[in-house]
Amino acid sequence: MKSSQIILAFTLTALGLGALCEASQSGPSGGEQPKVEALPETHYVAVRTRVSEAQLSKVIPASIGQVSAWLGARGAHPSGPPFVRYVVVDMPRHLDIEVGFPVLGSMIASGPIRAGAFPAGRYVTYTYTGSYDGLSRANATALDWARKNRISLDQKPSKEGVVWAGRLEYYLTDPSKEPDPKKFKTKILFRVAK
């Protein structure tokens, strides 16, 4: 198990999220097609940062730990598994991301921790089964499916890269309970344009 997987497993176990993550695994398996789901508004707390793709394996676990500690210090608990929200994507240069947890209801945050909400709406969703190394390919699968089905996604170009209204990865598997990376489940979401 890689150090980033160990940190994630430790964080999830410390929060008592093992069962929560495993319960969140209902949905399409890696062998099923993406689909469109109507999802409610979801409140969250997260750390926002700008990273290169190569830095993700270190930044994600560290940020999950930081948000976990913040929640724990306030006696608060996540309402679901950890996520990464891709706010701005410019793959050759950088990714502007938020890393955190969904929570029940809005929270007040300050400092490096931000509070927000994913907008309600329709999302293209795809649950990928496999190691994190395959997430780029899994995202491409969902994007290709949306394109082939003429589904416009809520995104716009900018000088910084592509700005996404709702592009997420939820990490559904607790590595402390499932050490085989080939069995990890990640739910990928792209908000559909109105």
Protein Blocks (a to p, Z undefined) as FASTA:
>chain_A
ZZklmmmmmmmmmnopmmmmmmmmgccdfkbccddddddddddddddddddfklmmmmmm
mmmmmmmmmmmmnopacfbdcddddfbdcfkloccdddddddehjaddehjbccdddded
dddddddeddfklmmmmmmmmmmmmmmnopacdddddfkbccdfbdcdddfbcfklmmcl
klpccdddddddZZ
